[in-house]
Amino acid sequence: MEASFNSQRLRLARSRREMTSQALADAAGISPVTLSRIENKNNQPEPETIEALANALRYPKAFLFGDDLDEVDRDDASFRSLKAMTAKERKRALAAASLAFLVSDKIDEKFGLPEMDVPNLSHERTPESAAETLRAHWGLGDRPVGNMIDLLEAKGVRVYSLAEETVRVDAFSCWRSGIPFIFLNTLKSSEHSRFDAAHELGHLCMHQHGGSGHKSAEPEANAFAASFLMPASAVRSRIGRVRSLGDIQNHKKRWGVSLAALTYHLSKIGVLSEWQARGYFIQMNRDGTRTKEPDPMPFETSHIWRTVFQELWNEKITKAEIARDINIPEDEFETLVFGLAGKRDEREVSIKNSRSKGLSLIVDNERVA
């Protein structure tokens, strides 16, 4: 049976390109009324109209045909900065999830990725105890997390990049058919992105069956992230006394967090007084280290994706072919996988024993970031 035109896919593509109805209609050479009728399933577009819409959106024409794609409802996604985002930015980010689901299904068909191991910790009394329980469950002890993306992927979390051209979209997470997904904005600093990832992990654990929309959800996820990345007992044993902001800067890299995050956490766990912390934040605002991270970490990327693409390359399958196979633009595909479809960073990936089925991945979670 031949696939029919799908207006839901058209709306998703328009959201991804952040085009208004007027802008798309103008670019496709049709009236806004005609576009509205097409999107609302009142009109079946002519072949030449479909061609014009696909060209205007820079999407393969084939994408506009087929079954509905899974969508993430706004209430089911935990956005860190929902109030700061415009409706257009939110729709664009949520549409990215629908494309990621397509990619994930394709990769899952071919590779045996790690099974999900993200427990439901909604019963925990505090976010701090939830973070401690998860660390114990994953066997991390009190040592720093070397690479958050590696750790998440090793526990079955599917991590994708938003690569949105705005600082108002931090990150969001959701569940789909029992699989957790986290989407990170790669415009942020590495330290910020790591905290975002831990924040979303908190939502996945503590608000697994809803509840990420209540008033206390964001503070809870922040407290979880701080405790998960910076276990209080370990931080106190390392940082017994602080004489200057430089002392804090010397320690921040061990935990892979920003200068501001470590300063705030030290005040929460009693290493700094509220007066000291306030003074250090004034100093950060004055010297610009609140917004421009001093001595920044290198950006984290995904070992899984590099391994996957190395295997596909060994089979002479290119990123362009994968994108064509699922009928999405190559640029969308690349942004979803952190740009790893087209380049490798300097870190070594162990791929010698990996195969298309039962992919084996080595994750170094003992490394100090």
N, C-alpha and C positions, 0 to 999 in steps of 0.2 A: 504494500500500500504506500502510495507516494505521500511524503510529508507535506503538510499544509503550512501556510504562512502563520506565524505565531506573534500576535501583538504584544504578548508579555515580554518576549525576547527583544522586541523593538524598544519597549520602554526601558528595559535593562541597559541596552546599548546606549540609549540617549542619556540615561543617568550616568553611565561611565564616562561619557564625553562631556558631561555637564552642559548639555545644550537645552535651552528652553524649547518649548513647542514651536514658538515663532522662529527661532534660529534654525531649527531643523527643517521646518517647512520652507523657509527661504532658501536654504542650502540645497534642498531637494527639488525646488521649483514647483511646489504644490502649495495650496492654500492651508492656513492653519485649521480651517474647518475640516478639510479633507483628512489632515493628519489626525485630528481629534477623533473623527469617525473610524479611522483605521485602528487607532490605539484602543478604542472602546468596542472594537469588533463589530461595528455597524457597517463597515465597508470592507470588501475583499480587494486589496490593491492590485492593480494591473502589473504585469511583469516589468514594464519600463519604470513604474513608480517604485517597485521594490529595488530595482537596480539603482535608482537615484538615491533612495534612502540609504542603502548600503554604502554607496560611494561617499555620501555626505557624512556618514558616521565613521568611515574608514574601518568598517567591519566586513568580513566575508559575507556574501549574500546568503550562503548556506546557514550562517548562524541564525538567520531570521526564520528558519523552518525547523520543525520538530516539536517535541514535547515541551511542556512547561519546565523551566528550571526551578530547582529548590531555591526559595528565598528565605532570608532571615527577617523576621518581624522586628520592628524597632524595639518592642518590649522584651524580646528574647535576647537582645544583644546588649552587652554591658559596655557602654561607651564611657570613657574616663571624663570626657569634656563635652557632654551632650548640650549643656546650656550655651556653650561658646560656639557651637557649630551652626551653620546655616542648614536649612532643609535640603538644599542642593548638595552640600558636602556630605550630609548624612546618607542621602540616597545613593550617592556615588560610592561611598564606603561599603554600604550594604550590598550594592550590586557587585562589588568586587568579590564578596563571599560567594555569590552564585557562580561566578566564573571559577573561583577556587574549588568549589565542589566538583565542577566538571573536570578540572585538572586532577584533583585528588582521586576521583573515581577511575580515571585513566591510569594513573600511576599505581593505584592499588590492584588493578587488574594484572599488572605485570610484575610488581615487586612485593615481596613479603615484608611489609614495614612492621615496626615494633607494635605489640599489642597495647591497648589502653590500660594504663595503671594510674588513674587519677581518682583517688577515693573520695567518697562523699563525707565531708567533715562538717556538715551543717550542725551536728550535735555538739561540736566543741564549744566550750564555755566562752572563750575569747579568741580573737584572731591570732594572738600570740601563741596560744596553746595549739591552734590548728596548724600554724607554721611548724611548731616543734614536733607535732605528731607526724606531719608529712615528711619532715627531714628524717625522722626515725624510720618511717615506713620505707623510704627510699635509701636508707643506709648512708646518709650524708654526714651524720654526726654534727660537729660544730664547724667543720672546715668550709672555707669559701667555695662558692659555686664558680667553677672555671669558665663555663660557657653556658649561658641560660638557654640558648636555642638548642644546643646539643642535648642538654638535660631534658628539656621538654619533649623533644622528638624521640629520645630514648624511652620515654614513658608513654608514647603513643599519641602525643599532642601534635596535631598538624599545624605547623607555623607557616604563615604566609606574610608577604609584605604588602602594605597598602600603597606605599610610595606616592601618597597624596601630596599635591603641591600646596599644602597649607599646614601651619603649625597648630591649627585648632583641632585637628583630628589626631589624637594620641594613639589609641589602640582600642580594640574591642575583642570580645570572645563570645563563643556560642557553642552549643552542642548540636550535632546532627547525627541522627541514627546511632547514638551511643558513642560517637567519636567527638572529642573536644578539638576546637579550632581556636587559634589565636592569630590576630591580624595586627601587625606592628607598623607604625609609620617610620620609614627609614630616613626621613628628614631630620629626625631627632639625633642627639648625641648617643654614643654607645651606652653611656651611663644611664641616660634617660630611658633608652629603649630596654635595657635590662630591668629597670624598675617597673616599666610598663608591663613587661612580660611576667614579672613576679606578681604584679597587681592583678593581671588577668587570671593568672593561676589561682589566686585567692578567690576570685569570683567563681571559677570552675569548681573549686573544692567546696567552698562554703555556701554558694548559692546555686548548687547544681540543679536543684529542682525548683527554680524560680527564686525570687526575692532580691535579684540584683537591682530592681527598680526602687526599693524602699530607701528612705532617707539615710539610713546608717550604712548602706551597702558600700558606698565609696570610701568613707573613713575606715570601715572594716577591711576592705581590700588594701588600702594604703598601709594599715597597721600590719596586715599579714605580710605584705611585700617587704617592709622594713625588717620584720623579725625573721623572715625566710632568708633574706640576703645578708643580714647582720645579726646573727644570734647574740642575744644580750650577754650571756655568760662569756662567750668567746671574745666579744668586743671589749668587755670590761677587763678581761685578763690581758689583752693587748694594749689597751689604752687606759691606763690607770689615772693619768693626770694629763691635762692639756694646758700648755703655757701660751700657745699662740695658734692662730689660724693655720700657720705653716705646719704645726704638729698634726692637725687634722688632715691636711693635704697629703702629708707623708703616709697616712694610713688608708686613705680612701681607695687606692688602687687595689689593695689586698681584697677588699670586699666588692670591688667592681661597682661602686656607686658614686654619685656626684658629691662634690664638696658640701653642697647644701643638704643633701639627704643624710650624710653622715653627721653633720653638725646638729641637725634636728633630732636624729636618733639618739645622739649622745645626751641631749637635753632630756629626752623622754626616759632614758634608762638611768639618769641621775649622775652621769659623769660630768656633765656641764650644768651649771645653774641656769635658770631662765634668763638672768641678767647677762651672764657670759654669752649665751647663745644669741641673745638679741644684739649684743655688741658685735659679734662675729658676722651676723647677717647684715648689719649696717656697713661693716667693712667690705663684705662681698658686693653689696650694692654700689659702694663707692669705687671699688677697683674693677668692677665689671665681671668678677668671677661668678656672680649669680646667674648670668645669662651666657657667658662664654666659659666653658669648663676648662680649668687649668690642667695642664698635663693630661690631655684626654686619652682614653683607651682607644685601641683600634676597634673598628666595627666588627661585631660578631656576624658570622654567616653560617649557613647550614651545611654540615658535613653530609647529611643525608642527600641533599639535592646535588651536591658535587659528585657524590658516589653514583647516584641515579644517572646523572648526565654522562658520567664517564662510561657507565655500562651501556647506555644508549649509543654513545659515540662508538664504542667498540663494535656495536651492531650496525654501524653506519646510519643511525637514525639521528637526524638533526633536530634542533629546537624548532626550526621552521616546520618540519614535518609533523612534530607533535602538535603544534598550534593548528596546523591545517586539519589534522585528524579530528580535533574537537571543535573546529570551526570558530576559533577565536583569533583576534589579531596577534601577531607576534609580539608587539610592544606590550600588550596586556599580559601575555604569558610571561615575558621577562620580568615585569615589575612584580608579579605575584611570587616569583621564586628568587627575589633579592638580586636579580641580575646574574644569578649563577648559571643561567642557561648559556651565557656567552663568554664567561671569563672565570678564571680560577684565582684565588688569592694565594699567598705564599705558604700557607700552612699545609702540611702534608696530610693527605687523605689515604687511609688504608683501604684499598679496593682489590687487593690481589685475590682474596678468597670469596669475594661477593659474586653472586650469580643472579640471574633474573628472578628466580624463585628463592625464597628464604634468604633475603638480603641480610648480610651480617655487617653490623656497623660497630666501630670502636669509638667509644665516647670517653674522653678524659675528663672526668668530673673532679679529679683531685688537684688539677692544675690551679694555681693561684692566679686569678685574672689581674 
